């Protein structure tokens, strides 16, 4: 479901189209009949039609001076001649995208390192050219090209001796908020490379402080544009491999007030580029002539709130363009009619709605041009479930469900390039995650029994899914995990799990719903009710109005929905103890926790907030301006939407947790909020984790300590069990 299938030859010639930052993707052969796998540090090819497995790279050849080269990720050329291996990886912000690369030539059994002259663990996004003669990669903010035969390399871009001119990859905020990481694309003829250049030189640094690794503290600068600050100027160029000269695309508009989140080759001498304005409520598409640099706009749309890009409906991955009809048209996703729908757009900007009806699509799964069929994920009748559908691409037909009856829950599909086979993954509230290889046309397993016959549902009498309608007339989906054999004549504590912002939902039909990964032990056995709601603004499949109602209202309508949901729940369920109501969340959920403790202090007595944004004016510009506008125009909305504004109202028990090395939600959020609580004489518990990032996962024993702290605090301040 995560790959897209291009119908014209010059793009499918590309050797390595995907960057190494998510190694869980299925690696299909170009004909869609086989897949490549890593098997105990060897690389094999499995033919799904015959079941035959072929070893392409034996494990014993992946050794240098007796030392094993461990495969973190790999790519295989379309002709099964060349293999690129990613190893010795290191994290860049969220993913392990930096490391070392080795190239293996199968016919000659030749193994050599790519970028061997570069510092160890400094190479990103290596790709072999379509003709198989060159490799390109990013190292220390420049793009390098290397001859595979000789091993000679050269830089084809320049940083102009500045630390923050970034070629071929992106700065922190483009990666975090647009999913942009891999920032260059080979041309089909292997003679040029199209790439992004990010000029972060004017972006101010946020300074993190490492105080534990030496006697003297070390400053860790991160270029980080806060909300209200201009974006890093970004431009797109095409560099000639032979001459090293770059032709910049002449895209209209001020680069410091626009974004360029998507770009791909769309012809032999042409790029297609998406541009968003700074508020992200206007999108324009351009065809760019790579010889002259001329950019021609051919499509645009606007929205009263914001426009999502591909990464928001493609697992945080904006790469690729879904071309069809040999490049004459492509698929496009828009919410312009109030629902997230798929359109076919021609080169002259004419569009045809393909997914007709009042429902949202989740993701695009596959395109079968031979049958003129489009596969996609949707759930028209239940927004917390997912199913595979298909529809004829004629703009007239109704979608037909492909997922058979019986798979009630959450289904996902990763389809082969021809749409012949798929990996079907399924989970539900009562079925643990499981997968099967399918013939997509018949939805029958390639081998063995059908998953429906083999999966063993787990009886969960203590887990309830429900909808709840608040006094404001808002109906939310929710789940509740209950103590086993509870006595409805008694009173029990209840813990609310929250996120409630546009980046994620907390209520989906999956096996782990109702589980609290932070609690040490069994919450239900100890006598807690555990509950969660999908409030307005969460990206559930309930239409654009639901999702975008939170525009300029973060910290207000989502908070009210959560509070009113709990108020209604307490009224409807007399066995819930109104004197023992707790709430917890992480990141945006941490912010929501603070809001609920401060704005509804008589409803929530205990809160645990982890890595929370305390002041919206402290967060990054892309996220915050997308959902809240520009503070220069509506600063009052940011103030009213920030927990710090209401900190003076705290009455209950608050545990506040933050990593001092958090590059995402900066530690300053914690310190200003702590100051505000001190100012108003509020007592609370505060736990900083030295040098830990947003995940608070680094260092021996960190998670265990956090879980122990969380559990002890909850049990002390919101005691478990019946009363």
N, C-alpha and C positions, 0 to 999 in steps of 0.2 A: 504493500500500500504506500510505500514511501518513495518509490521510484516512478519515473515518468518516461514515456516511451515516445521517441521522436521519429517522425516519419520521413525524414529526408537525410540523405546519405552523408553529407559533409559533417554533420554533427555526430553521427554514430561512429564515425571513424576515430573519434577521440579515444586515446588509449586509456587514460585514467581520468574519469570524470568526477570522481568523488574524493574528497580530502579525508585524511585519516583523523577523524575526531569522534566517530561513532562506529566502533568495530562490530556492532551487532547486526549490521545490515546484511541481508542475503547477497551473496556474490554470484550472480547469474552469468551464464555464458550468453554471448550475443544472440544466439538462436533461440534462447529461452528454454532449451531442453535439458540443460545440465546446470550444476552449481559447483562452485569451488568451496572447499572447506579446509580449515586447519585441523589436523588430526595428530595430536601429540608432537607438535612442532614439525610436522610434515604438511605439505599442501597437496590435496587430492582433488580429483574431479569426479563427480557423481552424475551419471546419466540417469535421469528420472524415468526415461522410457524403458530402458533395459535393466536398470539397477546396477550396471557395471561401474566399478570404482577404479580409477586410474591414479597412480601416484605421479604427480608432476615434479615435486621437489621432495626428495627423501630427507628425513631429518638428519642423516649422517653427513650430508653435504653442507649443512648450515653450521660450519665450524671454521673459526679463524684462529690459528695458533693453538688449537686444542680447546678453544673456548666456544661454547654454544652461542649461536645467535638466536635469541628467543623472539618468536614472532608475536608482535603486538597487533599488527594488521598487515594486510597485503593486498596487492592487485595483480591480476593476470591479464596479459594482452589477449585480444580477440583471436589471435592465431595460436595461442598456447605456447608461444616461443619465449616470452619474457615475463619475469615475475619481479615485482618491486616489493621489498620487505621493509616494514617500519619496525624499529626496535629501540631499546634503551630510551624510553620515552620520558618526557617531563611535562608537567602541567603548565598551561598558559591560561590563567584565569579559571575557566570551568573544566576544560578538557585537556587530555594529554596530546597536544598537537605538535609538540617540539621533541626532536629526538635525532636518531641516526637512520640512514637508509642504505639498503644493500640491493644490488641488482643481480639477478640470476638469469643467465641465458641457458635455457633448457637443452638445446641441441649440442652445445659445446661444453655444458656443465661449468660454465665460467661464472664465478662469484666475485663481485667487486663492490667496494663501497662507493656510494655517490656522495659528493661533498666531503671527501676525506680531508681536504685542506681547510675546512671550516672547523670552528670549535666544536667539541663534543656536545651533543644534545642541542644543537643550534639550528637544525634544518627543519623546515616546515613545508608541508603540502607538496612533496616531490611528485612529479608527473613525467612520464616518458612521452616524447612527442609522437604524433600519429604515425610518422614514418619509422619510428623505432630507433632513430639514430641519436637523439638528444634527450637529456633530462633537464628539467627546469625545477627550481626550488627557491624558497625564500630563506634567507639567513641574515640576521641582524638588520632587518628592515630593507633589504635589497633582494632583487630577483637575480638569480644566477642561472646560466645555461652551461651544461657540461656535455662534451662529446663522449659518448659511451665507449667508442672504440679506443680513444687515446687517454681519456680521463681528464683532458684539459677543460678548465672552466673559466668563465669570465662573468663579471657583473654586467648586467644590461640595463640597470637603473642606477640612480644616484640619490643619496640622502642629502646632498649639498653640504656635507659635514655638519649636519644637525642631528640631534638625537630623536627628534619627533617627526621627521618626514618619513612616512611609512609606505613602502611599496610592496604590493602583492599580498598584504594582509591588512588588518584593521586595528584601530585603537580599542580601548576597553569598552566604550559605550556602544559602538557598532556591533561588537561581538555580543554583548550582554542583551541588547534590546532589539537587534535585527537578526541575530544569528549569523552575522557575516564573519567568516574566519578565513576561508580559502579565497584569496583575492586576485587570482589570475587565471586566464583561460588560453590554451593553445589554439592557434588557427588550424584549420583542417589540412593546410598544405605545409605545416610545420615551419613556416618562414617568419611567423610573428606571434606575439603574445599580447593579448588585451589584459589590462590590469587596472586596479584602483590605486590611487595615491592619496593618502590621508595626511593632511598637514595639521598636526596637533601642536605646532610650535606656540600658538597663542592660547592654548588651553592651559588653564592653571592646574598645578599639581595639588593633589591632596596628599599630605604627608602622614604616612603611618610610621610608627616608632617601634622598632625591635629593641626591647630592653633586656632580653634574657640570654642572648647568644654570645655576649661579650661583656667585659667590664664597662665598656662605653656603649651607649645606645647608638643604634644605626637608623638613619632616616630612610624610609622606603617611599619614594615618590610615585604617584599614579596620576597620569593625566586624566582628569575627570571633569567633564563639563557639567556643572551644577545647573539645575533648573533656572532659567532666566539668562544663562550664558549662551552666547552664539555657538552653534555646532562647529566642529572642525571642518574647514573647507575640504571637499573631496572632489577629485576629478578622475576621469577615465582616459587612459592613453593606450595606444597600440605601438609596441616597440618592434622594430625590425631586428631580427636576430643577427643578421650579418653586419649591419652598420651600427647597431646600438642606438639609433635615433628613434625618438618617440614622437608620434603624432597625437596631439591632445584633441579630444572630442569637444566641439564647440557647443556645449549644451547651454541653452539660455538660463538666465537667472543667477542670482548671487550664490556662489558655492557655500558661503558662510550662513546662508539662510534656507538651504535646501539639503535634501538627502538623496543619495543614489544607492538604494539598497539592493537592486538587482541589475545584472548585466550578463548577457550571453552573446555568442556569435549567432547571427541570423542569416548569414550569407557569406560568400567568399571574401567580400570586402565590406562587410556590414555587421554592426552590432545592434542589438535591441537593448534599451536601457529604460528602467523605471526611475522616475524622479518624484519625490514627495516634498511638498513644502514644509517649512519648519513646524507648523501646527499639525501636520500629517492629516489634513482634511482635504487635500487636493493631490491627485495622482495624475501624472502625465507619462505617456510612453513615447519614446523617440526611436527612430531608425537613424543610426549614425554611420556615415560614409567613412570608412577607416583610411581612405586615401586622402580625402579633403578635410575631414573632421566635421563636415556639415551635419547638423542634427535636424531631423524633420519630425515634428510632432504629428502623430496620427490618431491618438486616442487619449481621452482624459475623463476623469470623473471627480465629483466632489461629494462631501458628506457634511452634515451639520455637526457631527462629533469627530470621528476619526476614521481612517481607512486602514484596515489591516493588510499586511503584506504576506507573502507566501509562507514565511517562517511561522506565522501564527496558526496555519492550518496544515503544516507539513513537518511537524516534530522539530521545530526550531531550526529548520534547514531551508534557506531561501534559494538554493542553487537549482539550476536547470530551468528550461522553458518548455512548455508542453506544446510543441509544434506538431501540426498535422498537414496532410495534403502537400507533402514535399515543401513545407515552409510557407504555404499560401495562407494558412490560418493557424491559430493556436487556442488553447483553452485558457480561460480567465475566470477568476473567482471574484465575486462582488456581492455586496449586501445592499445594492442600490434600490431594490424593491422591497426591502425590509426583511429579506431572508438571505442566508448565505447560499448563493446559487452558482452554478457553473455555466459559463457562456462560451460560445465559439466566436472568436473575433478574427476578422480578415485583415489583411495588410492595409486596407484602406479604412479600417476602423469600424466596419459594419459588424454588428453583433447579433447573435441568435441565442436566446435562452434555451438551455438544454435540459435543465432539471426543473420542470414545471410543477408548481404546487406550493402550498404554504408549509414548507419545512426547510430545515437547514441541512446542508451537506457537512460532514465532518472533515473528510479528506478525499482527494482523488486517489483511486487505487490502480487503475489500468485503462489503457485505450486499445481497443481491437479495431484498427482501421479497416481491416478486410471485411469485418462484419458490421462496420459503422456503429460499434457499441462502446459505451463509456461505462466503466465500473467506478463506483464511489461508495463511501461509507455514509450512512444516515440512520436516523431513527425517528420517523415522522410521528409515531404514537407515544414514545416514551423517551424524553430527553436524556435520561441517564443510561440508556443502552445504546448499542451500536450494531449495525448489520450491513452486509454488503448488498448493494443494489446495482442494477444496470439499466441503461436507457439507450434507445436508438438516438443517434446524434442528428436528428432531423428537425428538432424544435417543435415537434408535434406530439411525440409519444409520451406515455406515462412510464414512470420508472417501475421496474419489477424487482421484487426482493429475490436475491440469489441465495442468501443464507437460509438453509432449510429450517423448518419448524423443529423445535426442540432445543435449539441453541439460544435460549432466552438469557440474555445478558450482554456482555461486551465482546464483540468479535472484531478482529483486525486481520488484514490480508496483506502479505507482501508478494506481489505478483511478478512473474517473469516478464522479460521485455516483449514477448509476443502474446502475453496473456494466456499461455497454454497451461502453466502450472502456477501454484501459489502455496505459500506457507500460511495456513490458517491458524490463528491463535484465538483461544476462547477462554473466558473466565466469567464467573457470575458470583453472586453472593454465597452460593453453596457449592461451587466447583472451583477447585484450584486451577491456576493457569496451566493450559496444556496446548500442544500444537500438533498439526498433522500436515503432511504434504498432499496437496490435492491436484487432481485434474480439474481446472477451473470450470470448464464447460459442463462437466457432470457433477461437480462438487463431491466426487468420490475420491477416497485416499489412493495414493499411488501404490502403496503396499499396506498390508495388514487390514485390520478392521477399522471401521469408521469410528472417529473419536466419540461420537454420541453413544456408541455401544460400550466403550471402554471406560469412560469417565465415571467416577464414583462420587455422586453428590454427598456433601457433608451436611447432616441435619443441624441447623442452627436455630433452635427454638428461641434463643435469646436475642436474635437479630431481627429487627423490624424495619422495613422501609415504609415510608408514609409521605403524605403531603399535608401541609399545614397552611391555613389561611389566617393571616394576621388581622388585627383590627383596622389596618389600612387597606384591606382587600388584596394583599399580596399573597399569592400561593407559591410556596417553596417546596422543593423536594428535600427529603431528609431521611436519615437513618438513625436508629437508636439501638444500642447494645445494652442488654439488661442483665442484672444479676440472675444467676440460675436459681430457680425455685424461690423467687422473691415473694414476699407476703404483701399483697396490695393494700392491706389494712394498715401497713406501717409506712414510715417515711425513709427515703433513701437520698443520698447526695447525687447530684448530676453534674457532669463535666461537659462543657460545650467545646468542641474543636472547631476552630475558625481559620479561614483565609480571607475570603469575601472580596478580593480585588480582581481586576480583569485578567490576571495571568493564570488563574487556576480555579478548578472546582474542588470541593471536598466530598461531594456525594456522587458516586458513580456505582453502577451495578458490577462490583468486582469482589473477589474472594476476601480481600483484606479490609473491606469496609467494617468499621466497628472495632478494629484493632488499634491500640495505642502503642506505637513503637517506642515511645519515651517512658512508659510506665514499667517499672521493674516488678514483674509478676502478672497475675491475672486480675485485671480490674473488676471484672464481673464476679469472680469468686470472692473478692474482698468487699463487695457490696456497693459498687458504683454503677450508675447509669451513665452512658457515654453517648453523646448525640452530636449531629452536625446538620447544617442547612446549606443549600445553594441559594444565596440571596441575590438580589438584583445586582447586575454588574459582572457576575461570574460568567465565564465563557461556556455556558451550557447551551444545548441546542433548542432554545426557546425563542429564537428570532432576534433581529438586530435591536429592536426597541428594548428588550430585556437587557441585553448586554450593554447597550450604549446609554441607558438611563442614568448610569453612574457618571457620565461626562460632567466634569467640574463639581462632582458631588462625592468624590472619595472621602471617606471619613464622616459622611453624613447619612446618605440613604442606605448604604450597605450596613452601617452600624445600627441604624434604626430597625432595619429588617431583621438582623440577628437578635436584637433585644426584644422586638415584638414577637419573634418566633419563640424565644424562650418564655416570654410572658404568657403566650397562648398555651404553650406546652405545660407550664406549671398549672394553669387553670384547668386544662383538660385531663391532667394526670395527677390525681390527688396523692399518689404515692411518691411523688417527687417533692423533696424537702426544700421549700423556698428559702430556708435559712442556711442551706448548704449548696449554693450554686457557684460553680467554678468555671473558668474559661481559660483556654490556652491556645497559642498559635506561634508560628515562626515566620519571620520576615514580614510580608504584608499581614499575615495572621498575628504576628506580634503587635503590629500597629493596631489591628482590630481589637486585640485583647486589651491594650491600653485604653482605647476609646471606650470600650464597654465598661471597664473599671472606673473610668473618669466621668463618662456621660450618663451612665446608669448605675451609680454607686449603691443604690438601694436594691438593685436586682442581682448584681454579681458581688459576692463577698470575697472571692479569691481569684487571682489571676496569675498566670505564668506567661510572660512575654519574652520571646527569644528573638534576638537580632532585628528589633523593630525599628522602623522609621519613626523617629520622635517628632521630626519637623519636616514637612514636605518640601520646604525650601532647601533642604540639605541633599535631596536625592538628584539623580541624573536628569539631564534635559530631555532625552528622547522619551523615556517612560513618562515622566511627570507632565511634560507639555502635551504629549499625545492624549492623555486622559483628563488633564486639568486646564489646558490652555496656557497662555503666557502670563507669568506673574506681573509683568509690566502692565497688563490689561485688567487682570482680575485677581490681584494679590489677596483680596479678602477671602476668596474661595480656598486658597492654600492655607491661610491662617485658620479658618473655620474647620478645615479638614485635617488639622494636625493635632496629634494627641497632647502636645505640650500646652496647647491652648486651654485644655480642660484639666491639667494635672492637679490644680488646686482643689478639685472636687473629690480626690481619693479618700475613701473611707475604709475600704477593706484591706485585705492582705495581698501584697504584690511582690512577686519574685521577678526581677528584671535581669536578663542574661544577655551578654554581648561579647563577641570576640574582638580583642583590641586590634587585630590585623585584618579586619573585615574590609575588603576593597570594594564591596558592593554597597552595603548599608554601613556607612562609616561610623566608627566608634564615637565620633562627636555627637551623633544622635543620642547616644546613651548619656554622655556627660552633660549635655544641655538639659536633658530631661531630669537627670539626677539633681542638677542645680535648682531646677524649678520645684521639684519636690522638697528639697531642703529649704528653699525660700519660704514655702508654705507650711513648714513644720510637719511634713508627712513622713511617717515611719514606713520603711519597706526594706526588703532584702535585695542586695545587688551582687551579681556574680560576674566579674569580668574574666574572660579566658585569654591569657597572654598569647599574642601572636596568632591566634586562631582566626580563620577566615569566616565567611558567612555560614559555612556548613558546620563550624565548630567541630571538626573531625580530626584535626592534626594532633599528633603527639600521643604517646602511649597512655592508655587509660582514659582518654578524654571523653569519649562517648559514655563509657561506663560511669564516669564521675557525674556527667550531666544527668544521666538517667537516675542515678542514685539521689542527686540533689532534687530533681524534679519530683521523684516519687515521695521522698521524705517530706518535702514542703507541702505537697498536695494532701498527704495523709495527716499531717499536723494541722493544717489550716482548714481543711475540708474533710473531716474525719469520715472514714468509710463505714458502711454497715447500716442496719435498720435501727430505727428509733420508734 
